[in-house]
Amino acid sequence: MPEPVRSDQKYMPGLDGLRAIAVAAVVAYHLNFGWAQGGLLGVGVFFTLSGYLITDILVGQWDKSGRIRLGDFWLRRARRLLPALFVMLLVVAVWVNTLDRSQLPGFRGDVVASGLYVSNWWYIAQHASYYAQFSPPAPLDHLWSLAVEEQFYLLWPWLVLAGVLLFGVWRGRRRSAGSAGSTGSTGSTGSTGGDAQGAGGGRLSSRARYQMAAVTLVFATASAVEMAVLYHPGTDPTRVYEGTDTRAFGLLLGAALAMVWPSRRNRRLPAAATWLLDASGVAGLAVIGLLIWRTNQYSPFMFRGGLVLLSVGTLLVVAAVASPGSRLGWLLGREPLRWTGVRSYGIYLWHYPLIVLTAPALVAGGFSRPRAVAATAASVVIAALSWKFVEEPVRRGLRRGIARPKLPRGRGLITPVAVGGLCALAVAGITASVMAITDHPAPRTTAAVSPAANQAATARSAASARASAGRPAATGRAAAHAGKTKDGAGAGRPGHHAAAPSTATRTSCLSVAHFGDSTSDGLISPNYLPNPADRITARYADVGVRHSIMEIYGGTSIVETINNDPNAYTVAKQLVAGGYHGCWVLALGTNDTADVYVGSNVGRVARIKEMMSVIGSQPVLWIEVKSLVSSGPYSEQNMILWNQALRQEARYYPNMRIYDWPAVVQNSWFINDGIHYTSYGYEQRARLIADALAAAFPAGANPAAR
């Protein structure tokens, strides 16, 4: 935290250094640096640090005056947090509304939820996955963590007050009343002007502090256990990752430390104890660094103790830095760490919108060093300006008797009143932009993009992906290779029956059941393909199909379910039970192989066998999968593993054909998430899949024959 405005708080520069490390990890993660796959853990460091600092302030107030000034506490938090947030929301709202309208679907709710500090529960309620790294993210996604902290700021002071009254006042009075020849302090408990005051209040005894810390640790343990119980490998962990209840342990562990190890402890420890604390702090830094380096957002370990270990490592650092004479505190408090930590709030606010709105491919799994450097530099510069002209003037200048910061010549007009007016303008601008968004909504499609583990449909990211899809012209290499396979003529390799679109124009399939995930959404979407003749149902009709059944759900997979929608296996069983007999086109696997990657106990081959057991001997064409993503569940390496499983199983099913989609798709057909396609890409995908069906099961042939 920056240097306090009041003298009743102790400033520890080393904690600003720790904040700098945490925000650097988060930025590196969002820029897709390979060495920071666990950089999102920087948020956990912030949580533990915030829990310590906030509790240290509250308990320190009670120690000094026998009361906790709740109204003053919340007002100071508002002055510190709201101005910069409102300015950022204003800028992003104007930007989205004027320059990047592809972000508009769902943006109104994101803005309102962010302003009210409930965005974590908003995203959870919307089934919006924080883990949908493959689709264009929303620019306000990162504010979920601020919502968790603000909810803590609103609730925790009341619990601290209850703790000091219970352990520091009432029990003290009972002990005093029971002592021979002594009387307890008398008084009442109440509040005046937002202050909470208790009779007999004053400096808390060590016993009271340890009792409060013990109760806090019980709550922290319950939160950590809830996270471990609710987490299930193979399902989307957004609810677990963003829930206030499941993340509270990080804040509570910091709070427990503040109760037993306050920053105002002025007594210098013996040299040996100080060295021991510094050594443990270095060990804590090593734990934080190791977790950032070696874990990632899909690691089950993170939800089953990893985040708790991160908080423990943070506690070790904080305990050392808060100790007088700490050498680690001196080291972390040096420039430029201290400078960066002071501005870490602004850096956190601005870095993600800047990345999303200028270089979304970085978040989607790509990497570009020049773009990463530019985004980082812009975030730091804007954060520095926000600190100098918004945060610091409001933080200091709105209180009488507090010296205003010295401003450069010519900046004298930037007064607290002016900054307050800027905040009011920001609120008005946000409101106007939201109203404009409401009046002119962008086109949307009905299906949602699948999340990373297929348990939460990312409606806002999916809508952004669809609305932003352009239609580049097919020229040069893209046009030349359209309709060709790797083999040139499309001949099948052993165990791999590649359908060649150019070998037949009509199919023997009179009925087709097309099963697809989000990579098939655009095949039937009027937003992507406004001309009905370009959609896949029309393309199937062009090759002789008389009846098409479209079973396309954005988040579908063969095994997992999403939003109470049935999985592909269940839908297929229902079709067969209803009497369907015809051909099948299965454009599945993108989500399935990602599920396997994140820990599903149903393997790739087992999924294919399960689907084939329902289809039986009916003709089936599987569409191979392809992505441009370099890492994570949706990486191209995982897509290759799925395709290999398909080819392996094709040897055992005479009625099974495989379309070598990776051989014909062009990189220019993908949108910047590396998974889904542009309008032109979907137009080509519809035509080529229909042609592949005709090549796999041509008119006059026995579909089940090899």
N, C-alpha and C positions, 0 to 999 in steps of 0.2 A: 504494500500500500504506500502511497506517496507520503511525504512528511506531513504529520497531522497539523491541522489548523490550530488546534488548542494545545495548551501546554499540559493538559491532564492525560495525554496519551504519549506513550513512548514510541519513538521512531527507531526502527531496526532496518537499516539499509540492506542488510543481508537477505531479508525476506523479499525485497524488490529484486535482488539478483535471482532468487528462486523463482519468482514470477516470470522473469525474463526467460529462464530456461523452459518453464512450462509453456509459455506462449510460443516460443520458438519451435517446440516439439509439435504443437497443434498446427502451426503454419506449415511446417515441413510435411506433416501428414497430409494436409489438404493440397499441397503442391505435388504429392505423389513421389516424394523422395524415397528411394528403396530402403535406405537405412533407418527410416522413421515410420515403418509400417504400424508401429504401436504408438505413434505420436498423439493419437487421440487421448492417450492416458494423461496428457498434460492437463486435461480438464479435471481429472481426478486429483491432481496436485493442487489445482485452484480450489477445489471443494474443501480439502483438508486444511489448507491455509486459511480459507475464509472462515471455516468453523472455529479455528483457533483465534483469529483476530477479533471476530465479532463477540465471542464469549469472553475474551480477555477485556474488551471494552465494557461489556455489561457487568461482569463481576468486579472490574476495577471501579466502576461507578459506585457500586454498593459498598465496596471497601472504603472508599473515600468519603461518601456522604450519607450512607445508610439508605439510599434509594436508587432506583433505576429510572432514568428519565426516558420513558418509552417514546413520548411524542418527539422529543428532541432527537432521539436515536433514529427514528424513522425519517424525520425531516432531513437529517444529515445524509442518510442513505439516498434519499430522493435527490438531493442536490448533487451528490456525487455521481449518480448513475443515470438519471433521466435526461439531462440536457444532451449529452453525447449520443444517447440512444435515439432521441427524437430527431436530432439533426441527421443521423445516419438513415433512419427510416424515411425521412423526407427525401433525401437525395436518391435513395434506392427506389422509392415509389415513383418519383418523377422520371428517373432513368427507365424503369420498366414500362411505364405508361407511354413514354415517347420514343424510346430507342430499342426496346426489346420486348415487344408485346407477346412474344412466345411464352413469356413467364407469367402472363396475366391469369390463366386459369388457376384458381385456388389462392392467388396472391392476396386477395382482400382478407381472407381469413387469417393468413400468415401475419399480415400487418397488425390486425386487431389483437391477435393472440400474443404477438411480441410486445405490443404496447401495454398489455395487461399482465405480462409475465406469466402466461399460462401456455406458452407455445409447446412445451413438452407434452402436456396432456392433450393439446389440440392435435398434434401430430399422431399421438397414439390413438385418439378417437377416430382420426381420419384414416387409420391403417396406413400411415405414411412412413415408409421405412428409412431410417437414418443410414441403413446399410445398402441402399440402392445406388451403389457407386457407379454402376454402368449406365445410368440414365442421367440426363441433364438435371443437376440438383437445383433446388430453389435457393435464392440468395439469402434467405433468412433462416435456413435450417439450423445454423449454429447457435441461434439464440435460445435453444432449449435449455442449455446449461445455465444461462442467466436466469431463466424462469425457475429452475430448481433452487438456485441460490436465493432469489427474491422470496420464494415461498418459505424458505428457511428463515430469512430475516423477519418475516411477518409472524411466524409461529414461535420461533425459538426464544425470543425475549420473554414471552409469557411463561414458558417452561423454566427458564432460568430464574425468573421471579418466584415461581412456585417452589423451586429448589432452595433458594436462599431463605424463603419464609419458613419452609418445612425444616430444613436442617440447620439454618443459621439463626432463626428467631424463636420459633415455637418450641423446638427441643431445648434450646438454650434457656428459655424461660422456665420450662418444666424442671430442668436441672437446678436452676437458681432457686426456684420455689421450694425444691425439696432439700436444699442445703440448710443446715442449722445456722440460725442467726443471720440469714441473708434474705434479701427480697429481690425478685426479678424486676426488670424494667417493665413499666406499664405503658400502654399506648394503644394505638389502633392502626389498622392497615387501610390504606386508601390511596387515592390518586388525585393530584391537583395539577391541572395544566399538562396532563400527559405523564406526570411523574408517578411512579409506584414506590411507596414508602412503607417501611415496616417498623413497628416499635422494637426497640432494642437492636435496630439495624446498625451495622458498622462493619468493622473488619471481620471477615469470615475466619473461623478457626480452621486449622489444618484438618481436624476431624470432619467438619462440615464440608470442606472442599473435597475430601476423599469420598465421602458419602455421595455427594452430587456426581462426582466422576464415575463412581461405581454404577449408579443408576443410568447415567449416560451410556456407559459401555454395554449395559444390558440392551438398551434400545439399539445401539450400533450393531450388536450381535444379531438381534432379531432382523434388522435390515439386511445384513450380509447373508443370513440364512435364507431369507425370502428370495434374494437374488439367485442363490444357488438352486433353490427348489423350483423356481419359476423358469429357469433356463433349461431349454431342451435342445441339444444339438440337432441340426437339420431344420430348425424352425427359425423364423426371423426373431432376433433378440431385442428389437427396438423397445418393446414394452419394458423389458428388464433393464436395458441400458439407460433409458430416459426417464423412467418412473421416479418420482420424488421419493417414494417409500423405499425403493430398491437401491437408490443412490445415497440415501441419508447417512449411511454408515461413514462415508468419507468425511462429511461435515461433522458428524457426532464424535468421531475419533479426535479430530482437531479440537473440538469443544472440550472433551475430557482432558486433553493435555493442558488447555488453558486454565482449567480449574485447579490443577495440581502444580503447574509450572508457569505462573504468570510472568508477563514480560516486565513487570515493575519490581521484580526481585532484584534488589540493589546489592545484596551481599555477594561479593566476589568469592567464587569457589576456590578451593586449593588448586594449585597448578596441576597436580595429577588428575583431579576430577575434570578440570577444563580440557586437558589433553584427551581424556577418555571420551568426553562429550563430543569433541571435535572429530575424533576417530569414528565414533558412531554416526556422526553427521556425514562424514565422507562415505561411510558404508551405505547410508541412506541414499546419497546421490548415486552411488554405484548401482543400487537396486533400481532406482528410477531409470537410469540410463540403460541398464540391461533389459528392463521390461519394454522400453521404447524401441530398443534395437531388435529384440528377439521375438516379441509377440506381435500379433496383429488383431484386427477387429473381429476376426472369426475364431480366435483361439478359445476353446472351451475353458482353458485354465483361467482366462481373464475373469470369467463369471463365477468360477469356483475357487476363489481365493486370490487370484491375481490382482484384482483391484484392491482387495484388503491389504495384500502385501505392498502395493503401491502406496497406500495410505500410511502404513507403518514406516516405510522408507521416508516418506515426507515428514512424519512425526519426528524421526531421528534428526533430520536436517533442522526442523523448526526448533526443537529442544536445544540443539547446539547454538543456533543463531541467537536465540532468546537469552542465552546465558552471558552475563557480563564477562568481558575479556575473551570472547570466542574468536579464535583466529579464523575459523571458517566463516563466521559472520563478517569479519573484516574483508576476507577475500571475495565473498559474494557481493559485498557492498561496493566494490570498486566499479569505476566506469569501464566499459559502456553497459555492463550488466545493470547497474543501478538506474541509469538513464532509460534503458529499455523497459525495465520493470515498472517504473513510474508511469510509463505510457502503454503498458501492456493491455489495459482495458480498451483503449482506443484501437490498438493493433488488432485485438481479438474482434472488436465490433466490425472493423472495416475490411479485414483481409479476405474474409469469405465472400462477401458480395463482389469485391473487386475480381476475385478469381472466377466466380460463377458468371459474371456479366462480361468479362473480357477474355477469359481463357478456360471455358468449361471443360475442355478436353483434359486439362490437368487433373481435375477431380474425377473424371470418368476413367482414369487408368493410364492416360498418356503422360508423357513427360517432355518438356522442352526447357532447357536450362535458361535461355534468354527470357522466355515468358515467366519462368519462376522468379528470376532475379527482378524483372520489371514489376511483377505483382508484389513481391516482398518490399521493394523500395517504395512503391506507391503507398502500401499500407503503413509503412513507418512514417513517411512524410505526412500523410493525412492525419495519422494519429498524433503526430507532433503538433500539427496545427490545431487539432481538436483540443489537445491538452492546453495549449497556450491561450487560445481565444474563446474556448467554450467551457471546458471542465474547470480549469484553475480559477478563472474570474468568478464563476458561479460558486465554486466551492469556498472561496475566500471572501468575495466581495459582498455577499448578501448578509453578512453579519456586521453589526455595528461594533466598532472598537477593534476590528481586525484590519490590519494594514493590507491594503490592496497590493497586488504584485506590481512591480515596476514594469511599465510597458514602454516599448521603443517610442522615440519621438514620432509624432504624427498619429499615434494610436490612442490618444487620450479619450477619444469618443467611445472607445470600447469599454463601457461601464457595465456594472451588473445589470442595470436597467436595460441596456441595449442587448445584452446577452439573453436576459429574460424575454425580451421582445422577440429575439431570434428563435427561442424555444417555442414561444406562442405561434410564431410564423410556421415553424416546423409542424406543429400539431395541425394548424390550418391546412398546410400543404398536404400532409398525409391524408387528412379527411377529404380534401378535394380530389386527390389522386384515387383514393378508394372509391369515391362516388363516380369518378370517370370510368374506373374499371367496371363498376357495377352497370353503368349505362351502356358500355360498349364491350361486352364480354367477347373474348376470343373464341374461335371454334374449338369444340372439344369432341372427343370420341367417347364411346361408351365403355370401352375396356381399359383396364389399368395395366401399367407395366408391372411385371413381377418384381418383388424385392429380392435381395440377395439370397435369402433362404426360403422364399416362397410362402411366407405366412402373412404378409401385409402388402396389399396392393398399393403401390406408390402413386396415388391418383394425381397429386400435384406434379411429380416428376414426369409421369407418363404424359400428362396433358402438355407439359412443356416440350417434351420430345416430339409429340405429334404436331403441335402448332409451329415448331421451328423447322420442320422438315421442308427443305427446298426441293427444286427439281432441276438439277444440273443436266445439261445436254450430254448425250452419249457421243463422244468423239474419240478419234484415234484408237488407242488400245482397248478401251471399254467397248466401243462399237464393234471392233474387229473380233473380239473374243466372245461376244454374246452368243449363247447357244452352243458353245463348244465345251467338250470335256478335256481333262488332262490328256486323255489318250487320243485326242484329235477326233476320231470317229465315234467315241463314246463306247468302245467295246468293253465288256465286263471283264474284270480280273477274277482269278479264282476266289470264290467266296464273296465277291463284291460285284453285284449286278448293277452296273451304272446305267441308268436310263439315259438315252441320248435323244434329246428333243427333236433332232432333225430327221430321225429315221422313220417317223410315221406321223400322219396328220389326223387320224381318227382312232378312237379307242373302243375296245369292246366293253368298257365299263358304262353301263347305262345309269347306274346310281353310284354316287360317291359320298362318303362321310369324311369330311375334312376336319381333322383334329389339329388345333394349333394353340400356341401360347402368344405372347406379345409380339413375336416376330411375324405373326400372321394377322395382327390387328389391322394393319394398313391394307391388307388384301381385300377387305370388305368395307373399308371406311370411306364414306363420301368426302370426308375432309382431306384424306390423302388422294383419293381417286374420284374426283367429281364426275367424271364420265363413266356411267355404269358399264360401258363396254370394256373398260380397262380392269374391272374387278374380277376376282377369280371365278365367281359363279358364271359370269359371261364367258370367261376363257374356257372353263370346263364345257360349257355348252358348245363352244366353237369346235371342240374335238369330239363331240358326240354324246356328252353326258346329258341325260334328260332330267335328272333329279339330283340336286346337291343338298347335303345337310352340313351346315357350318357349326361346328362345335369349337368355337374360338373363345378362350378366356385368357386374359392377359397374364395371370399368375399361375396358370395351370401346370401341373406335372402329372406323371403317371401315378405317383404314390401320395404326395402331400396334398393337403387341401388348403384353401384360402378363402377367407370371408364367408365361410359356410357353403361355398360352392363345391360340388363334388369334384374329385380328381378324374383324370382321363380314364382310368381303369373303370371307375364306377359308371361314368357316362357310357362307355363302350358296352358294359354289361347291360345297361338299361336299353340301349339300342337293339342289341341282339335279343334280349328278352321280349322286346316289342315286335320282333319279327323281321328286323332289318337283315337283308342279304344283298351284298353288293361289293363294291370296291372301297378300299380305305386309303386315305392319304394322311400320314402321320408326320406333321411338322413339329415334332416334340423333341425334347432332349436338352435344350438350352437350360431350362430350369432344373431338369433332373440331374445333369452332371454337376451343376452348381450345388445341389442338395447333397450329393455324395461328397463333394469337396468339404462342405462345412460340417460333416459328421453324421449324415444319415446312415442307418444300419442296413439299408437296402441298396445293394450295389447296382451298377449300370446294367450288367447282364441280367440280373434278376428282374429289373424293371422291364427290359425288352421281352423277356420270357413271359412276364405277367400279362403284358398287353397282347402278345401273340396267343396266349392261352384263351383269351376271350374271342379273338378274331377267327381262330381255327384255320380252316382251309380257304377262307375268302381271300381274294387278291388284295395285297397291301403294298403300298409304296411308302417307304420311309425317306424323309428328306434329311440329309446330313446337315450338321450345324456348323456355323462359322462365326467367329468374332474377331475384332481387332484389339481386344483388351489384352494387355501384357501380363497382368497378375490378378490374383484373387479368384473367387468362384467362377467368374465368367471369362476367365482367360482363354486364349486360343488353345493353350496346351490342354485344358480340360475338355474343350470341344473336340480336339483330336482323339482324346481317350474315348469319348462317346462314339465317335465315328468308327473307331477301331472295334468297339464292342458290337456295333451294328454289323460290320463286315464279318466278324467272327460268328455271329448268330445266323447270318444269311445262309450259311452252308447247311443248316438244319431245317430250313423252311422252303420247300419248293415254290410256295405262293408268294414269297417275299422278294421285293426288288428294292434297290437303294438308288436314290438320285444323288449324284456327286455335286451337290450345290456349291461346295467350296471351290470347285474347279471353274465355275462360270461366274460367280459373283465378283463384282469389281469393288475395290475399296471406296471408290467415289460414290457408290450407291448407299453407303452407310451414313447415318447422321453422326454427330460427334460423340455419341456414347459408345460407338464401336459395336453395337448390338443390333439396333433397329435401323430402318432404312428411310431414305428420302421418298418423296412421291414417285420420282422416276424409278428408284430402286424397287418399290412395291409394284409398279407397273410391270417391270421386267420380271420380278419374282412371280407374279400371277401368270404371265404368259409362259414362262419357262417351266413352271410346275405343271401346268396343263399339258404342255408339249411333252414333258417327261412322262406323264401318265399315259399318253398315247403311245410313246415309245416303249414303255414297260409292258403295257397290255394292249397291243394293237388290235384293230378291228379284225375279226375272223380268226384270232388266235385263242388258244385255251389259256386263260389267265394263270392257271395253276401249274402249267407245264414249264419246265426249265428251258 
